[in-house]
Amino acid sequence: MLRKVLAYKNLLFILFLLNSSCFFLTDDKRAGIPFLRELFLLCVIAATVCLFVAWRFVYQSKTSLWIIFMGVALPLISATLAYLNFGQPLPYGLLEERRFFEYLVFFPTLFLLIMAKPTEEEVGNYFLYVALICATVGFMYYLGIIPTNTVTSYTVDDWTQFEDLLRPDRYRIGSGFVTISAFMLMYKMRDRVTISRLAILLYFVAYLWLVMQTRQTMLVWGVAGLWIFRKRIDSLMKMSVLGVALLVISYFIVPEFYVQQYERFHALLFEATSGPGVRDVTVATIVEAISNNNYIGMGALSLQWNGGFTRIYNSHFYLSDVGVFGVYYRFGFLALAAVMIYYGGYLWIMSQCRNKGSLLSAVQVAFVFGMMNFMLSNGLTFNGSLYGMAAAIFLYYAKLQATDTNLTRNLEQVNYDQFQYRNYKLE
């Protein structure tokens, strides 16, 4: 029995690691193994089908309906709209919207959680280990230790020719796991600051600044940190003093590095605040296109089919860069329903788990602050793998807590006084 439990825990960790996209080649990073992402998706879909055939628990949860809507209905609707508007064959539409299928990772994750029975602390450690692996692999690409893919077997967005010169070496590997792990460490240090936790957190901060290079995520980390430590200013001051001390020591060792980063910070700040850019043009194009189409969604085009949106609009037109406007382009007036079901459903799922440890609290903070930034960064389309898995974790611990509560309530109703015991013996 113990061997089976350990095997399920190993499978759960492997699922987390694969789900982080650490080893996948995607269009926003020229790093990874071609077609591994698609193979993993096929395995997730196959596992989901098998669970629906052989595991009745999937029919007993309202969350399953939410996942089916997000992971099956939405990609089918988008692919159908792209077929009706542009004539794109349905297989290409489903290929373009394959990120939605990542929500289905909910089902194998829930199954492994129920079979492995891990504590929240153990699952939090899995997240932390995966985040450390992702950050290390990202640094290895950034430093040139691992070469990137120069030739791929299929067409991907050639973002390198449009990427600004300020961020030429950018790898967004495991950003969701790194963010949640960083918040989880903050929650733990809110109660007790240690050098080891602070060192890991600074490692993640360095990864965010040097490798991921995402300004929105930097802002979210800062605001979320202030929120987490809002009632523990003493822990925040202690962590800040230790962090500044480590940075000062490293400054005296390599001062040139900090001078370069200071200049780069000013350049990034200027670029972010200097007038309209590519995103503004894309948003204006989306609003005009949908209004001309009677507010009916247009779907999404795949680069594998006649060059995608490049031949219709311009080579800078990416639905991934404009957050909720990308959802609006896909679904038109139906976008409001999709957004409400996504955010409302996930907030409901999180509310079912009353007692949250550092991991669940970190996931909740990451989701809420991401929701506040939905205009430019929408998890509905591109974070299905992370939040499909997180939904399973919330559901599992909510069921576990409900079971413990009912058991405690039943035990409290039993009265073991002498009169009751005597009547019991007489029976």
Solvent accessible surface area in square Angstrom, and as a share of the most:
residue,aa,sasa,rsa
1,M,169,0.75
2,L,128,0.64
3,R,206,0.75
4,K,130,0.55
5,V,28,0.16
6,L,90,0.45
7,A,47,0.37
8,Y,54,0.20
9,K,36,0.15
10,N,92,0.47
11,L,89,0.44
12,L,0,0.00
13,F,50,0.21
14,I,87,0.44
15,L,19,0.09
16,F,0,0.00
17,L,29,0.14
18,L,53,0.26
19,N,5,0.02
20,S,7,0.04
21,S,28,0.18
22,C,2,0.01
23,F,69,0.29
24,F,5,0.02
25,L,3,0.01
26,T,11,0.06
27,D,35,0.18
28,D,49,0.25
29,K,3,0.01
30,R,46,0.17
31,A,1,0.00
32,G,9,0.09
33,I,97,0.49
34,P,42,0.26
35,F,97,0.40
36,L,41,0.20
37,R,18,0.07
38,E,36,0.16
39,L,100,0.50
40,F,19,0.08
41,L,10,0.05
42,L,113,0.56
43,C,75,0.45
44,V,5,0.03
45,I,53,0.27
46,A,54,0.42
47,A,34,0.27
48,T,8,0.04
49,V,85,0.49
50,C,81,0.49
51,L,21,0.10
52,F,51,0.21
53,V,124,0.71
54,A,93,0.72
55,W,45,0.16
56,R,189,0.69
57,F,47,0.20
58,V,2,0.01
59,Y,143,0.54
60,Q,112,0.50
61,S,10,0.07
62,K,151,0.64
63,T,3,0.01
64,S,5,0.03
65,L,133,0.66
66,W,22,0.08
67,I,0,0.00
68,I,59,0.30
69,F,55,0.23
70,M,0,0.00
71,G,0,0.00
72,V,48,0.28
73,A,30,0.23
74,L,3,0.02
75,P,0,0.00
76,L,88,0.44
77,I,57,0.29
78,S,0,0.00
79,A,1,0.01
80,T,58,0.34
81,L,22,0.11
82,A,0,0.00
83,Y,110,0.42
84,L,125,0.62
85,N,51,0.26
86,F,48,0.20
87,G,40,0.38
88,Q,0,0.00
89,P,49,0.31
90,L,83,0.41
91,P,95,0.60
92,Y,79,0.30
93,G,0,0.00
94,L,51,0.25
95,L,62,0.31
96,E,37,0.17
97,E,2,0.01
98,R,40,0.14
99,R,28,0.10
100,F,0,0.00
101,F,31,0.13
102,E,15,0.07
103,Y,0,0.00
104,L,8,0.04
105,V,1,0.00
106,F,0,0.00
107,F,0,0.00
108,P,14,0.09
109,T,0,0.00
110,L,2,0.01
111,F,52,0.22
112,L,19,0.09
113,L,0,0.00
114,I,50,0.26
115,M,67,0.30
116,A,1,0.00
117,K,131,0.56
118,P,2,0.02
119,T,78,0.45
120,E,35,0.16
121,E,99,0.44
122,E,55,0.24
123,V,0,0.00
124,G,2,0.02
125,N,43,0.22
126,Y,29,0.11
127,F,0,0.00
128,L,22,0.11
129,Y,106,0.40
130,V,0,0.00
131,A,0,0.00
132,L,51,0.25
133,I,58,0.29
134,C,0,0.00
135,A,0,0.00
136,T,62,0.36
137,V,21,0.12
138,G,0,0.00
139,F,30,0.12
140,M,61,0.27
141,Y,24,0.09
142,Y,65,0.25
143,L,116,0.58
144,G,54,0.52
145,I,111,0.56
146,I,53,0.27
147,P,109,0.69
148,T,46,0.27
149,N,35,0.18
150,T,123,0.71
151,V,129,0.74
152,T,36,0.21
153,S,84,0.54
154,Y,42,0.16
155,T,74,0.43
156,V,18,0.10
157,D,28,0.15
158,D,64,0.33
159,W,30,0.10
160,T,69,0.40
161,Q,117,0.52
162,F,69,0.29
163,E,34,0.15
164,D,37,0.19
165,L,165,0.82
166,L,57,0.29
167,R,20,0.07
168,P,87,0.54
169,D,64,0.33
170,R,22,0.08
171,Y,21,0.08
172,R,73,0.27
173,I,0,0.00
174,G,6,0.06
175,S,44,0.29
176,G,23,0.22
177,F,6,0.03
178,V,0,0.00
179,T,17,0.10
180,I,1,0.00
181,S,0,0.00
182,A,0,0.00
183,F,0,0.00
184,M,1,0.00
185,L,3,0.02
186,M,14,0.06
187,Y,24,0.09
188,K,36,0.15
189,M,0,0.00
190,R,68,0.25
191,D,98,0.51
192,R,158,0.58
193,V,24,0.14
194,T,26,0.15
195,I,104,0.53
196,S,72,0.47
197,R,66,0.24
198,L,4,0.02
199,A,48,0.37
200,I,47,0.24
201,L,9,0.04
202,L,47,0.23
203,Y,75,0.28
204,F,0,0.00
205,V,62,0.36
206,A,37,0.28
207,Y,0,0.00
208,L,7,0.03
209,W,46,0.16
210,L,23,0.12
211,V,0,0.00
212,M,1,0.01
213,Q,4,0.02
214,T,26,0.15
215,R,67,0.24
216,Q,39,0.17
217,T,30,0.18
218,M,43,0.19
219,L,126,0.63
220,V,25,0.14
221,W,12,0.04
222,G,42,0.41
223,V,66,0.38
224,A,0,0.00
225,G,11,0.10
226,L,116,0.58
227,W,120,0.42
228,I,1,0.01
229,F,1,0.00
230,R,102,0.37
231,K,161,0.68
232,R,82,0.30
233,I,99,0.50
234,D,85,0.44
235,S,5,0.03
236,L,36,0.18
237,M,110,0.49
238,K,114,0.48
239,M,24,0.11
240,S,46,0.29
241,V,94,0.54
242,L,55,0.27
243,G,7,0.07
244,V,85,0.49
245,A,45,0.35
246,L,72,0.36
247,L,85,0.43
248,V,68,0.39
249,I,105,0.53
250,S,32,0.21
251,Y,93,0.36
252,F,154,0.64
253,I,129,0.65
254,V,70,0.40
255,P,47,0.30
256,E,113,0.51
257,F,73,0.31
258,Y,61,0.23
259,V,79,0.46
260,Q,109,0.49
261,Q,28,0.13
262,Y,141,0.53
263,E,108,0.49
264,R,42,0.15
265,F,96,0.40
266,H,89,0.40
267,A,34,0.26
268,L,5,0.02
269,L,89,0.44
270,F,148,0.62
271,E,62,0.28
272,A,60,0.47
273,T,101,0.59
274,S,51,0.33
275,G,60,0.58
276,P,120,0.75
277,G,37,0.36
278,V,74,0.43
279,R,95,0.34
280,D,77,0.40
281,V,84,0.49
282,T,4,0.03
283,V,34,0.19
284,A,61,0.47
285,T,28,0.16
286,I,0,0.00
287,V,70,0.40
288,E,108,0.48
289,A,15,0.12
290,I,0,0.00
291,S,44,0.28
292,N,115,0.59
293,N,38,0.19
294,N,116,0.59
295,Y,119,0.45
296,I,77,0.39
297,G,0,0.00
298,M,22,0.10
299,G,0,0.00
300,A,1,0.01
301,L,5,0.03
302,S,2,0.01
303,L,47,0.23
304,Q,65,0.29
305,W,40,0.14
306,N,94,0.48
307,G,31,0.30
308,G,1,0.01
309,F,19,0.08
310,T,70,0.41
311,R,127,0.46
312,I,60,0.31
313,Y,60,0.23
314,N,53,0.27
315,S,40,0.26
316,H,69,0.31
317,F,6,0.03
318,Y,49,0.19
319,L,12,0.06
320,S,57,0.37
321,D,55,0.28
322,V,0,0.00
323,G,6,0.06
324,V,24,0.14
325,F,48,0.20
326,G,1,0.01
327,V,1,0.00
328,Y,55,0.21
329,Y,0,0.00
330,R,5,0.02
331,F,2,0.01
332,G,1,0.01
333,F,123,0.51
334,L,72,0.36
335,A,8,0.06
336,L,123,0.61
337,A,48,0.38
338,A,3,0.02
339,V,23,0.13
340,M,125,0.56
341,I,67,0.34
342,Y,1,0.01
343,Y,21,0.08
344,G,39,0.38
345,G,15,0.14
346,Y,0,0.00
347,L,72,0.36
348,W,110,0.39
349,I,4,0.02
350,M,3,0.01
351,S,50,0.33
352,Q,72,0.32
353,C,0,0.00
354,R,192,0.70
355,N,107,0.55
356,K,58,0.25
357,G,31,0.30
358,S,28,0.18
359,L,2,0.01
360,L,0,0.00
361,S,18,0.11
362,A,0,0.00
363,V,2,0.01
364,Q,58,0.26
365,V,8,0.05
366,A,11,0.08
367,F,4,0.02
368,V,38,0.22
369,F,23,0.09
370,G,29,0.27
371,M,48,0.21
372,M,134,0.60
373,N,36,0.18
374,F,69,0.29
375,M,88,0.39
376,L,70,0.35
377,S,50,0.33
378,N,10,0.05
379,G,11,0.10
380,L,0,0.00
381,T,3,0.01
382,F,61,0.25
383,N,56,0.29
384,G,0,0.00
385,S,18,0.11
386,L,13,0.07
387,Y,14,0.05
388,G,0,0.00
389,M,0,0.00
390,A,1,0.00
391,A,0,0.00
392,A,0,0.00
393,I,2,0.01
394,F,1,0.00
395,L,14,0.07
396,Y,16,0.06
397,Y,11,0.04
398,A,11,0.08
399,K,92,0.39
400,L,78,0.39
401,Q,41,0.18
402,A,50,0.39
403,T,82,0.48
404,D,79,0.41
405,T,69,0.40
406,N,75,0.39
407,L,103,0.51
408,T,71,0.41
409,R,121,0.44
410,N,83,0.42
411,L,110,0.54
412,E,132,0.59
413,Q,131,0.58
414,V,63,0.36
415,N,87,0.45
416,Y,179,0.68
417,D,62,0.32
418,Q,154,0.69
419,F,124,0.52
420,Q,82,0.36
421,Y,134,0.51
422,R,124,0.45
423,N,55,0.28
424,Y,150,0.57
425,K,129,0.55
426,L,143,0.71
427,E,176,0.79
